[in-house]
Amino acid sequence: MAAWKDMTEVGPAKRPRKDTLETRRQMLDAAEALFAEHGVDNVTLLDIARASGQKNRNAPQYHFGNKVGLINAVLDRHSDLISLRRKEMMDTLAEKGSYTLRELVEAYVLPVAEHVDSTENGLGFLLINCQMRTSGSFARLAIERVARYPEVQQLNSRLSRAMSAENRAQREAKILLIQTLVFHGLAGFYALGATRHSKQFIETLCSSVEAVLAVH
């Protein structure tokens, strides 16, 4: 009875103070810019503390725990929005009851492309993802982040069933290849600044991803 009473008396979680939220935002902005420019392997938490104007050199650890926690927080600002759009597309396909390989590819590519195309700092998000995939320390994190988003796991599963592949190793190789194609392709395109051609590029990217998955 006492334990039950203690549980019921726990109040709602306190909202972070306004100055705490601003401090976190400053560090996230600084981390995103530094990671994108120099790479996740080459930026320290002290670099981020200094770049964000924190007097306490341990501020990043206090707010994010460690570098992995900070990287996740930086990427989540984008991935959470991308996830909402992808979930909408996956729900629409589920309601139809059937879907083509092209529709699955569009659910994979378009949420990322549309977000980057409409977000001022979307290129930084792409560059960080590209660097993580070739990082000596954080390549595994890029893979593990998929588990944070059930709709991505569901989509990868459907792509694996819909693609042409002889065995599990080939399916996994194709998933890895299209991840690289999407992030590096979009990063290369938007780094050039030719955004007026984004629709044509994204359509070509979708066709390229579809071709990778369909080829024997």
C-alpha positions as CSV (number, residue, x, y, z in Angstrom):
1,M,0.0,0.0,0.0
2,A,2.8,2.4,0.9
3,A,4.5,1.8,-2.5
4,W,1.3,2.4,-4.4
5,K,0.7,5.6,-2.4
6,D,4.2,6.8,-3.2
7,M,3.7,6.2,-6.9
8,T,0.4,8.1,-7.0
9,E,1.9,11.1,-5.4
10,V,4.6,11.6,-8.0
11,G,3.8,14.8,-9.7
12,P,4.2,15.6,-13.5
13,A,7.7,16.0,-14.9
14,K,8.9,19.5,-14.7
15,R,9.3,21.4,-18.0
16,P,12.9,22.5,-18.7
17,R,13.5,26.1,-17.8
18,K,13.5,28.6,-20.6
19,D,17.2,29.4,-20.1
20,T,18.0,25.6,-20.1
21,L,16.2,25.2,-23.4
22,E,18.1,28.1,-24.9
23,T,21.4,26.7,-23.7
24,R,20.6,23.3,-25.3
25,R,19.6,25.0,-28.5
26,Q,22.9,27.0,-28.6
27,M,24.9,23.8,-28.2
28,L,22.9,21.9,-30.7
29,D,23.3,24.7,-33.3
30,A,27.0,24.8,-32.6
31,A,27.4,21.0,-32.7
32,E,25.5,20.7,-36.0
33,A,27.6,23.4,-37.7
34,L,30.9,21.9,-36.4
35,F,30.0,18.3,-37.1
36,A,28.9,19.2,-40.7
37,E,32.1,21.2,-41.4
38,H,34.8,19.1,-39.6
39,G,33.2,15.7,-39.2
40,V,31.9,13.9,-36.1
41,D,35.3,12.3,-35.4
42,N,37.2,15.6,-35.4
43,V,35.0,17.7,-33.0
44,T,35.2,17.5,-29.3
45,L,32.7,18.4,-26.6
46,L,35.0,21.1,-25.5
47,D,35.0,22.6,-29.0
48,I,31.2,22.6,-28.9
49,A,31.1,24.2,-25.4
50,R,33.4,27.0,-26.6
51,A,31.6,27.5,-30.0
52,S,28.3,27.9,-28.2
53,G,29.7,30.4,-25.7
54,Q,29.3,28.2,-22.6
55,K,31.4,29.3,-19.6
56,N,31.2,25.8,-18.2
57,R,33.3,23.5,-20.3
58,N,31.3,20.5,-19.1
59,A,27.9,21.9,-20.2
60,P,27.6,19.4,-23.2
61,Q,28.1,16.5,-20.8
62,Y,25.6,17.9,-18.3
63,H,22.9,18.4,-21.0
64,F,23.5,15.4,-23.3
65,G,25.6,12.9,-21.3
66,N,28.2,12.2,-23.9
67,K,29.1,12.7,-27.6
68,V,26.7,10.0,-28.7
69,G,23.9,11.7,-26.9
70,L,24.7,15.0,-28.5
71,I,24.9,13.5,-32.0
72,N,21.6,11.8,-31.5
73,A,20.0,15.1,-30.3
74,V,21.4,17.0,-33.3
75,L,20.1,14.4,-35.8
76,D,16.8,13.9,-34.0
77,R,15.8,17.5,-34.7
78,H,15.6,16.5,-38.3
79,S,14.8,12.8,-38.1
80,D,11.8,13.3,-35.9
81,L,10.2,15.6,-38.6
82,I,11.2,13.2,-41.4
83,S,9.7,10.4,-39.4
84,L,6.3,12.1,-39.3
85,R,6.2,12.4,-43.0
86,R,7.4,8.9,-43.6
87,K,4.8,7.5,-41.2
88,E,2.1,9.3,-43.2
89,M,3.3,7.7,-46.4
90,M,3.5,4.2,-44.8
91,D,0.0,4.6,-43.3
92,T,-1.3,5.5,-46.8
93,L,0.3,2.4,-48.3
94,A,-1.1,0.2,-45.5
95,E,-4.6,1.5,-46.2
96,K,-4.2,0.6,-49.9
97,G,-3.3,-3.0,-48.9
98,S,-0.8,-3.3,-51.8
99,Y,2.1,-1.3,-53.1
100,T,4.7,-1.2,-55.8
101,L,8.5,-1.1,-55.4
102,R,8.4,2.5,-56.6
103,E,6.0,3.5,-53.9
104,L,8.2,2.0,-51.3
105,V,11.2,3.8,-52.7
106,E,9.3,7.1,-52.6
107,A,8.5,6.5,-49.0
108,Y,12.2,5.9,-48.4
109,V,13.5,8.9,-50.4
110,L,10.9,11.7,-50.4
111,P,10.6,12.4,-46.7
112,V,14.4,13.0,-46.5
113,A,14.5,15.0,-49.8
114,E,11.4,17.1,-49.0
115,H,12.8,17.9,-45.5
116,V,16.2,19.0,-46.8
117,D,14.6,20.9,-49.7
118,S,12.5,23.0,-47.2
119,T,14.9,23.3,-44.3
120,E,17.6,26.0,-44.1
121,N,20.2,23.7,-42.4
122,G,19.2,20.5,-44.1
123,L,22.5,20.2,-45.8
124,G,24.2,19.9,-42.4
125,F,22.0,17.0,-41.5
126,L,23.0,15.2,-44.8
127,L,26.7,15.9,-44.3
128,I,26.7,14.6,-40.7
129,N,24.9,11.4,-41.9
130,C,27.4,11.0,-44.7
131,Q,30.4,11.4,-42.4
132,M,28.9,8.9,-39.8
133,R,28.7,6.2,-42.4
134,T,32.5,6.4,-43.0
135,S,33.4,7.2,-39.4
136,G,35.8,5.1,-37.4
137,S,33.9,5.6,-34.2
138,F,30.3,6.3,-35.2
139,A,29.4,4.2,-38.2
140,R,27.7,1.7,-35.9
141,L,25.6,4.5,-34.5
142,A,24.2,5.3,-37.9
143,I,22.9,1.8,-38.2
144,E,21.6,1.6,-34.6
145,R,19.6,4.8,-35.1
146,V,17.2,2.9,-37.3
147,A,15.8,1.2,-34.2
148,R,14.6,4.6,-32.9
149,Y,12.1,4.8,-35.8
150,P,9.7,1.8,-36.2
151,E,8.4,3.0,-39.6
152,V,11.9,2.9,-41.0
153,Q,12.3,-0.7,-39.7
154,Q,9.0,-1.5,-41.3
155,L,9.9,0.1,-44.6
156,N,13.3,-1.7,-44.7
157,S,11.5,-5.0,-44.1
158,R,9.1,-4.3,-47.0
159,L,11.9,-3.2,-49.3
160,S,13.8,-6.4,-48.4
161,R,10.8,-8.5,-49.5
162,A,10.1,-6.4,-52.6
163,M,13.6,-6.2,-54.0
164,S,15.4,-8.7,-56.2
165,A,17.9,-10.5,-54.1
166,E,19.2,-14.1,-53.9
167,N,20.0,-14.1,-50.2
168,R,20.2,-12.1,-47.0
169,A,23.7,-10.8,-47.7
170,Q,22.6,-9.4,-51.0
171,R,19.5,-7.8,-49.4
172,E,21.6,-6.2,-46.7
173,A,24.1,-5.0,-49.3
174,K,21.4,-3.3,-51.3
175,I,19.9,-1.6,-48.2
176,L,23.4,-0.2,-47.4
177,L,23.9,0.9,-50.9
178,I,20.7,2.8,-51.2
179,Q,21.3,4.5,-47.8
180,T,24.7,5.7,-49.2
181,L,23.1,6.7,-52.5
182,V,20.4,8.8,-50.9
183,F,22.5,10.7,-48.3
184,H,25.6,11.2,-50.4
185,G,23.5,11.9,-53.6
186,L,21.4,14.6,-51.9
187,A,24.4,16.0,-50.1
188,G,26.3,16.4,-53.3
189,F,23.4,18.0,-55.0
190,Y,22.5,20.5,-52.3
191,A,26.2,21.4,-51.8
192,L,26.1,22.8,-55.3
193,G,23.2,25.0,-54.5
194,A,21.2,24.2,-57.6
195,T,17.9,23.9,-55.8
196,R,15.8,25.0,-58.7
197,H,16.4,21.6,-60.2
198,S,15.6,19.7,-57.0
199,K,12.4,18.1,-58.3
200,Q,14.2,16.6,-61.3
201,F,17.1,15.4,-59.2
202,I,14.8,13.8,-56.6
203,E,12.9,12.0,-59.3
204,T,16.2,10.7,-60.8
205,L,17.3,9.7,-57.3
206,C,14.2,7.6,-56.8
207,S,14.6,6.0,-60.2
208,S,18.2,5.1,-59.3
209,V,17.3,3.6,-56.0
210,E,14.5,1.6,-57.6
211,A,17.0,0.3,-60.2
212,V,19.5,-0.8,-57.5
213,L,16.7,-2.8,-55.7
214,A,15.2,-4.3,-58.9
215,V,18.4,-5.5,-60.6
216,H,19.3,-9.2,-60.1
